[in-house]
Amino acid sequence: MPDKGVAEEHQDDRFDDLQQQVLKGMGKTYTPVVMALWKDPQNAGSLDYPDGYGQVTGPCGDTMQIWLRVRNDVIIDAKFWTDGCGPSIVCGSIITIMVKGKSLEAAVRIDQQMVLDELGGLPEESHHCALLAADALGAAIGCVRSELVAEKTKEVKHADI
């Protein structure tokens, strides 16, 4: 395989310089937490056989999905997926970090403002991303609770037989 030509190497250097300038500019708008999760999102993906799943589509058209694994009413794992923008990815990432180890009762209280606070803020035009994540979490917890109710109902019916 031939070596890169001087022109290609120069083009790569210019691209790297441009990328660094963009990241530096973003660092003025976004907090270090946001930048870290944007560069390396945590908990992206799905769970096989989740105990709860929630999907919400916001007015902007972005969709957020959250999967939960729960044991003894405590969230032991959480994953997310979104087709949204960078702030949506960051909000999905932080909310899945926030819920791990929390009881369902504590997790259901996580709202838009708590997500924004955990991130150290987002520009106002991205606040809806935090709401999208909180709503998807609420839907996933609702799913867990309905499954728990169905399971308890099934247990009672079998006990009566």
One Martini backbone bead per residue (centre of mass of N, CA, C, O) as a GRO file, in nm:
protein
  161
    1MET     BB    1   0.096   0.036   0.024
    2PRO     BB    2   0.089   0.354  -0.016
    3ASP     BB    3   0.188   0.640   0.077
    4LYS     BB    4   0.119   0.928   0.178
    5GLY     BB    5   0.092   1.222   0.075
    6VAL     BB    6   0.159   1.542   0.146
    7ALA     BB    7  -0.127   1.649   0.092
    8GLU     BB    8  -0.277   1.449   0.276
    9GLU     BB    9  -0.131   1.519   0.540
   10HIS     BB   10  -0.212   1.817   0.538
   11GLN     BB   11  -0.516   1.762   0.545
   12ASP     BB   12  -0.517   1.612   0.815
   13ASP     BB   13  -0.404   1.847   0.981
   14ARG     BB   14  -0.637   2.043   0.921
   15PHE     BB   15  -0.856   1.870   1.040
   16ASP     BB   16  -0.743   1.855   1.327
   17ASP     BB   17  -0.747   2.159   1.375
   18LEU     BB   18  -1.049   2.200   1.330
   19GLN     BB   19  -1.145   2.008   1.549
   20GLN     BB   20  -1.011   2.161   1.785
   21GLN     BB   21  -1.167   2.426   1.743
   22VAL     BB   22  -1.447   2.313   1.785
   23LEU     BB   23  -1.401   2.198   2.070
   24LYS     BB   24  -1.322   2.466   2.197
   25GLY     BB   25  -1.594   2.607   2.138
   26MET     BB   26  -1.774   2.402   2.291
   27GLY     BB   27  -1.638   2.454   2.574
   28LYS     BB   28  -1.796   2.734   2.601
   29THR     BB   29  -2.096   2.596   2.602
   30TYR     BB   30  -1.997   2.336   2.746
   31THR     BB   31  -1.948   2.120   2.976
   32PRO     BB   32  -1.737   1.877   3.078
   33VAL     BB   33  -1.956   1.661   3.100
   34VAL     BB   34  -2.074   1.693   2.820
   35MET     BB   35  -1.814   1.646   2.660
   36ALA     BB   36  -1.752   1.362   2.767
   37LEU     BB   37  -2.030   1.231   2.670
   38TRP     BB   38  -1.998   1.306   2.373
   39LYS     BB   39  -1.726   1.149   2.326
   40ASP     BB   40  -1.833   0.916   2.566
   41PRO     BB   41  -2.081   0.737   2.577
   42GLN     BB   42  -2.299   0.598   2.813
   43ASN     BB   43  -2.512   0.325   2.776
   44ALA     BB   44  -2.523   0.246   2.489
   45GLY     BB   45  -2.811   0.074   2.391
   46SER     BB   46  -2.923  -0.252   2.480
   47LEU     BB   47  -3.142  -0.491   2.636
   48ASP     BB   48  -3.181  -0.804   2.718
   49TYR     BB   49  -3.448  -0.868   2.881
   50PRO     BB   50  -3.615  -0.648   3.005
   51ASP     BB   51  -3.812  -0.494   3.261
   52GLY     BB   52  -3.787  -0.216   3.096
   53TYR     BB   53  -3.960   0.012   2.857
   54GLY     BB   54  -3.896   0.327   2.682
   55GLN     BB   55  -4.074   0.556   2.451
   56VAL     BB   56  -3.993   0.883   2.309
   57THR     BB   57  -4.135   1.156   2.123
   58GLY     BB   58  -4.065   1.460   2.032
   59PRO     BB   59  -4.142   1.763   1.880
   60CYS     BB   60  -3.856   1.744   1.717
   61GLY     BB   61  -3.837   1.405   1.653
   62ASP     BB   62  -3.700   1.280   1.876
   63THR     BB   63  -3.579   0.966   2.003
   64MET     BB   64  -3.623   0.780   2.313
   65GLN     BB   65  -3.460   0.499   2.468
   66ILE     BB   66  -3.529   0.277   2.755
   67TRP     BB   67  -3.354   0.036   2.952
   68LEU     BB   68  -3.433  -0.202   3.222
   69ARG     BB   69  -3.284  -0.340   3.520
   70VAL     BB   70  -3.447  -0.527   3.790
   71ARG     BB   71  -3.389  -0.563   4.154
   72ASN     BB   72  -3.568  -0.521   4.417
   73ASP     BB   73  -3.646  -0.220   4.311
   74VAL     BB   74  -3.360  -0.201   4.157
   75ILE     BB   75  -3.144  -0.047   3.947
   76ILE     BB   76  -2.881  -0.227   3.765
   77ASP     BB   77  -2.965  -0.134   3.465
   78ALA     BB   78  -2.890   0.091   3.177
   79LYS     BB   79  -3.021   0.196   2.857
   80PHE     BB   80  -2.970   0.375   2.539
   81TRP     BB   81  -3.149   0.545   2.264
   82THR     BB   82  -3.087   0.776   1.985
   83ASP     BB   83  -3.173   1.005   1.700
   84GLY     BB   84  -3.036   1.246   1.807
   85CYS     BB   85  -2.858   1.474   1.927
   86GLY     BB   86  -2.602   1.537   2.129
   87PRO     BB   87  -2.778   1.620   2.380
   88SER     BB   88  -2.943   1.356   2.376
   89ILE     BB   89  -2.711   1.166   2.430
   90VAL     BB   90  -2.623   1.293   2.697
   91CYS     BB   91  -2.897   1.254   2.846
   92GLY     BB   92  -2.908   0.946   2.821
   93SER     BB   93  -2.645   0.894   2.967
   94ILE     BB   94  -2.694   1.039   3.244
   95ILE     BB   95  -2.959   0.893   3.328
   96THR     BB   96  -2.830   0.606   3.341
   97ILE     BB   97  -2.632   0.682   3.562
   98MET     BB   98  -2.835   0.790   3.780
   99VAL     BB   99  -3.013   0.510   3.819
  100LYS     BB  100  -2.800   0.343   3.921
  101GLY     BB  101  -2.903   0.207   4.235
  102LYS     BB  102  -3.193   0.287   4.224
  103SER     BB  103  -3.492   0.321   4.303
  104LEU     BB  104  -3.788   0.353   4.159
  105GLU     BB  105  -3.884   0.586   4.339
  106ALA     BB  106  -3.634   0.769   4.283
  107ALA     BB  107  -3.626   0.761   3.966
  108VAL     BB  108  -3.916   0.887   3.908
  109ARG     BB  109  -3.810   1.184   4.011
  110ILE     BB  110  -3.665   1.233   3.761
  111ASP     BB  111  -3.595   1.533   3.594
  112GLN     BB  112  -3.505   1.778   3.392
  113GLN     BB  113  -3.347   1.945   3.608
  114MET     BB  114  -3.168   1.713   3.712
  115VAL     BB  115  -3.024   1.668   3.446
  116LEU     BB  116  -2.912   1.953   3.411
  117ASP     BB  117  -2.755   1.958   3.679
  118GLU     BB  118  -2.568   1.711   3.622
  119LEU     BB  119  -2.444   1.867   3.361
  120GLY     BB  120  -2.435   2.190   3.418
  121GLY     BB  121  -2.597   2.227   3.170
  122LEU     BB  122  -2.774   2.385   2.894
  123PRO     BB  123  -2.882   2.511   2.639
  124GLU     BB  124  -3.198   2.612   2.596
  125GLU     BB  125  -3.239   2.459   2.313
  126SER     BB  126  -3.170   2.169   2.490
  127HIS     BB  127  -3.379   2.107   2.722
  128HIS     BB  128  -3.564   1.893   2.577
  129CYS     BB  129  -3.364   1.654   2.612
  130ALA     BB  130  -3.411   1.615   2.917
  131LEU     BB  131  -3.712   1.556   2.893
  132LEU     BB  132  -3.692   1.310   2.712
  133ALA     BB  133  -3.535   1.135   2.915
  134ALA     BB  134  -3.737   1.152   3.152
  135ASP     BB  135  -3.980   1.034   2.994
  136ALA     BB  136  -3.848   0.761   2.920
  137LEU     BB  137  -3.803   0.673   3.208
  138GLY     BB  138  -4.099   0.681   3.297
  139ALA     BB  139  -4.190   0.465   3.092
  140ALA     BB  140  -4.006   0.236   3.196
  141ILE     BB  141  -4.118   0.233   3.485
  142GLY     BB  142  -4.409   0.177   3.404
  143CYS     BB  143  -4.343  -0.099   3.286
  144VAL     BB  144  -4.237  -0.230   3.539
  145ARG     BB  145  -4.491  -0.190   3.708
  146SER     BB  146  -4.684  -0.351   3.521
  147GLU     BB  147  -4.524  -0.615   3.545
  148LEU     BB  148  -4.552  -0.642   3.852
  149VAL     BB  149  -4.857  -0.653   3.854
  150ALA     BB  150  -4.886  -0.898   3.669
  151GLU     BB  151  -4.722  -1.091   3.848
  152LYS     BB  152  -4.895  -1.066   4.106
  153THR     BB  153  -5.157  -1.157   3.973
  154LYS     BB  154  -5.054  -1.434   3.890
  155GLU     BB  155  -4.988  -1.534   4.177
  156VAL     BB  156  -5.275  -1.513   4.291
  157LYS     BB  157  -5.413  -1.701   4.089
  158HIS     BB  158  -5.233  -1.951   4.157
  159ALA     BB  159  -5.308  -1.958   4.465
  160ASP     BB  160  -5.625  -2.012   4.412
  161ILE     BB  161  -5.597  -2.307   4.268
   0.00000   0.00000   0.00000
